[in-house]
Amino acid sequence: MTKDSSDLIKYSTQGLYCEIADIWIDPHKPVKKALITHAHMDHFTFGCDEYISTYETSKILKERVGNAINIKTYDYGKEFKINGINISFHPSGHILGSSQIKFNFGGETWLITGDFKRQKDYTCKEYEKVKTDYLISESTFGLPIFKWEEAQKTAGDISKWVDSSPDKTSILFCYSLGKAQRLLNEISKSNFKNNIYTHNSINNMNNCYKKLGINIVNTEKFDKTQNLDKFKGSLILLPPALHKGSYLKKFKNIQTGFASGWMAIRALRKRSGYDKGFVISDHADWEAILNTVKESEAKNVFFHHGDSDALSRYLNEKSSINVLNFESRK
C-alpha cells in the first residue's frame, strides 16, 4: 500500500480511487465504499455496500432510486476520517447537494471538484473556493468557445420565445434534476405570465427541492392524455429523452427548444432537431475553469470528465502549473 501523498488518488476506467482509504469516488461499478459527489445518475452506481454524501444528495438519491441504499451523510465542511485520511465535502455549485471532495493526508491536500459551476444559482449553494496542492477538475466545457451568459438573460429569452408564439405549445427540453429547477427559479423572476407544465420526473424533483427548502415556482403536472389544445400558449418542460420517438406526435402546433451548454456549438444546434437552442449550463465554462485552477493555488492539476487538451496547453504555456496525465498513473 502506498504512503506517498503524491499518489493518493488514481484514475481507472471504473472511477477515481483512493487506495489508502479503500474508497471510490463516483464509481462506475459496485464497490464496498463510495463517495458520491452529486445525484446525477452518471455519477452513481447501484449495488455499493455503503455510500457517503451530503444530506441533500442522499435525499435526492433516495427519491430517484428508493430508500434501500445504505448511505451516510456529512454536512459541508465537516471533516471525517477514513484510514487516517481526513475527508470533507464542500459546495461545488453544480446542483443541490453537489460537492467537491477534499482529502488531507501527509500534510498535503487533494481536491476533486466533481461537476461544478461558478455562476450564481439560487437553487443550490455556490462554489466554495478551496486551496489545495493537487486539483482534480472536471473539464466538460474546456474550450474557449464556451462562455456563459447570465442565467437571467437566458430565462428572459425563453419568456420572449414563448410569448412570441401564443398559438403554439412551447416545449423546452432540459435535464430533470438541476437544470429544470434552476430554469424554473430564473423564469419565475422574469415576469413570465404563461402556464408552466412539467413532466412527472421533473415534478418529482421539484417537490424534492421544495422539501429541502428551495423555492421553486409551482407548476402543473403535464398529462399527455388531456386535450392537448389546452396547452396552447403554455410552456412545457420535458426531459431530453422524450425528444425522439412518438411522444410529440399528437401535438398539432408546437415549437421545441433545448436548454444546454452544448447549444453554444452552432453546428450542433443546427443538427439537434430543436427549433431553438438556449445556452445555459450547470458546468463551468472556459474562464471559470481557468479561474478555479488559479484560485485553488494548486501546482499539480489533473483534468477529468471532458476534453482537456486546450486547457492543458494553455496552462502549460501561460503558468507554472504542472498539468498531469491520469492515464499514465493508473
Steps between C-alpha positions, in 0.01 A plus 500: 500500500640837401572763764603766250249788503597589140339171398194527723225487238519300182288478189357188344223433253289407803538843663732688736650291778679575827689183590597595855137563597381221268227731376373590153368834380192479272584142397364337184468157662381366838769542770517472878510871576422794267516877538228657283549858381137551392180324400523493120485138392826510301674553836319223685496122468269249664624224728765667719515381862519855631462848353618827654365838388346824618153487656335667198661255259379208712140626496503553123656157440237331715231681304652370176604143592309417820573492871681166507848641442740517796615862499684700764493881487723786609438874499711726282833572667462221759820294501486123538785250505551174309824304555682814618383721212294809583217546250239775465230617259487857366236661275568469126210713374393236247157400638339473843724296731789478254849486645865542453689245709816594691755244618772591750785255553868530587481879521372535142154561360316354203179652368255337259265764361237257373270673254498869587395843384589852610186685389240605756228240550232562761409128515830383650797622703760687298845359427737526796858600426733241653879515489677178421830343394345260248187588304284257302269721294220414262545639147166431330501839324875551488520702177515880451176495295305427818410823677172518688267797516312574821220253566248781542560609140440145380179487702392825335573353158283199584217728611517697174510176300178381661327841482583538131301189407170509693336258255765235561587271787859571601687188610835549668721196553731510802648259753253401771740555789677832545444669164120494519493643853751771416303600189172512691659715771639743241179505290298587810704823526453598133136616514388179331118486495430185298404164646789260566464123491765246597556132429455267796878446539553876524201543729644240740832683515321833551321353802825358634667842471206664677524253788867596530407868530560620143253745347362355176206662322185286500428322172233262380578139423492431126257228393510418132167316523322835544366710214827636361332822387502616861880530487496762220700806610651306791851382580560129559827370646592147392815284545718477185439127456145577385610712204539198276231247423123530505453708815432827315298364209160587646584869521376700202684832536815509710841660523784319672810621679792345687673662797863388515856628486546291186271739317798738488631290211325636191538187290365282780211738550404471133521121502317450826149502359379768741347825378697702753809451713542680832854511635501431872716252690551371851868447420783752501595671175856556373572812709344352812717188475815710460401728788427201720842350430666834580302560820573151629874583495561139395834430337391159379182467296315209343200539271215254504164462321559687175742609230792660682758543221438873452500564876820303548681686220383838628605435860836353399577802282358778718580387855726285713222253572592137446219339299524125552358210303278255684541239229869460577436445872248216501 
